[in-house]
């Protein structure tokens, strides 16, 4: 294994340790990841934009500052990939849509600014379903990302690019966004770790809004500690986001380092442990719970009767907010402009631009949302959905009155084949059955790998959910389980992923931008 | 365009009862905008900036940008609500009003819908004829202004026939309070004057609170006038029109009057009124149809998920209530009494819009009568001739100083007018001008007597005429003396001295 191959397989925490010790420079680490991207991203297509030169400049700057004895953040010099939903000053930011092709934002999203200020090195922007609408990246206007475990399969969505980049060792860390599972479901299908923090823990300023009351930015990593270290960097109050929480946060990294499940009460959500879930997914889920029980956790069954209505409510609230959030894409101030043949009025130009610039899933949800908010339908649709949302929140409240955290499989199945569900929006929406309730209630969730499904050899994730603001509980239970599993497996699950070769790269050229 | 029939106003009032409803938008003069840290062009400090220079990603609705409520705008809105006699909501919410228009950066306006910050108020409005109305306020809510479109090409500057349009987003996000009245009934023939006086009262309130620059010509204060007619004896309101673009106090009155006459002609001819927005044209003094408007307009309002509810503490509301200035109507009553003016005298001052100047002049030491005389007399004349605001010509302190110089006998009225012209020309304070120009009245009888002797020598028969009872003959001598003294003599004193001389001989 070459020096570069060794560097890219390090966790962010380990790489940060090597950087701090002076064993390796940030330029070397960054170059190793850029080389990896060059070698495998033709096959994986995790990135929409790679900012190699700027990354190396940033890395060199960090190396200089370190050499000058400056005190730097714990993750300084570590490369990171950024989901294209976050605006980046001087770097394209498309949110996976044709309508933003070529737009260069004049400002950084707050999480991006914090990542830069902490000395991390942005490598580029990762692929996603258009405006984060999807569970497979197949709705990206720039072609799908491929799952590094099996290039014929989906990497999850919408943040499949960030998850695949981390799983394929193209970056040790990535930022994602989670509106109904877009961080956790990709983590599940790629054998990585993904966290949706409490709503309001991380600023949404500069995150191209899908559904404002559901969106949350969070870490995408290969280890629970790395996720904690990244959340510690990006969390905190932002005066630019009124919905960001003002109170200070405890260190999530400390929660991982002190992880201990003795006496922890874990509730298994009865409604999300059913026949509708793939056998191998349920098997690994229960094995993980058994392991925790053997190490002192108490496993109890809890019922959340209103979760069954969560998807229906979600698919009214999300499109309603999205239909309004996406109205700004009208060609007047930025992005694509399509002028009808022979010119036209501003309304005709707006209409032609939106017709050409939005993909079918985006149009579907704009129409749904516009309808749900219409006079005469508002109470029946948007109004009722808000009531269900309240009921889901109450389910969480009564569950958390008895348990410290909840556990579910992250998604019903392992990674399905690209194209398999593209023509069946409902089947695609059902992927999010276990992840959506957390967004409706604003509570935090983590997904971490618990093994491979025996029937297909693909990764399976477990999801833990905690009460709002109790993100540290997720890092505690996640960190503990990860250590127990590593001991059982004798190494990270991703070591079992197939090596990506240039042969595969040639086989999937359609993925290139 | 088809010729519009208008019915005689008095005839219209015989047949129909007018009902008006007014929506006034007040641009707040906060340092920054409603939801962004961009400088606010509705604050004098930022007025007249180059297009699109007072913008942030929030004003431009750039992807990823988020609104944050300006706390000062909330405080000013609460003060305005309190001054309108409204209840202040312990919790109110912003909502999105969704519609596509290129001056609306996000293609939705952040406004308040079913939960306004202030509601259920009442404003006392006094008309120029002295009648007093209590106008019921339904609500006052916070929202953001849109940008400004300039249509280029075509002859009218309107969108029809334009080649292209320019958008200036400086105004996008300026904090607004929209004040909505309930339907106002019972004003009858005074309805147009009431509409005008109401907006003028809102302006007075905004100025006394210091929450807005309140200049109609700059759009700091904008009025939409709803007018409907119902046949005499009918309970149900008629169909209303909403006239927009009414940008001066005078046009508000004219626009309401015009709509009453226009609608009356249509209704009397058996026609029906279309519910629509209409545009006021200052040049022709008429309205033309705009967008058809119906209750079915669907803005798909829903609670703004990017903002938390506005929850002012009871302490804050009480603090702002305690700091409220006197209501304009109450203040007028107090001043009228303190100054001892007759109804007519006070009305003239109030209608001249120089109440504040008068009050400041009295406060600076002038008698109310003198202050009234100067402001509604010579200063008003100069302002009119120069086509400027009286308040911009001279300060109340200088007017008070001038009045005191007259009172003390240092200046005659005629000299004082010359001094005032000097003040307006920027030559300094009245006393400085008196000193510099040597304009003070000559009060030394010796100098006057010498001048009288000289004049009598030139007109020897005058004294005899006076003694014969032709007292008016003194005028010729007085005139000659005033001329010789270059006007710096007190004509009354000169007259006294001439008569004394005649009687002594």
Interface residues (C-beta under 8 A of the other chain):
Chain A: X86 X87 X93 X95 X100 X103 X105 X106 X107 X109 X204 X205 X206 X207 X208 X209 X211 X212 X213 X239 X240 X241 X242 X243 X320 X321 X323 X324 X327 X328 X329 X330 X332 X333 X334 X346 X347 X350 X370 X373 X374 X375 X378 X382
Chain B: X57 X60 X61 X62 X63 X64 X65 X66 X67 X68 X69 X96 X98 X100 X102 X105 X106 X107 X108 X165 X167 X296 X298 X300 X301 X302 X305 X306 X307 X308
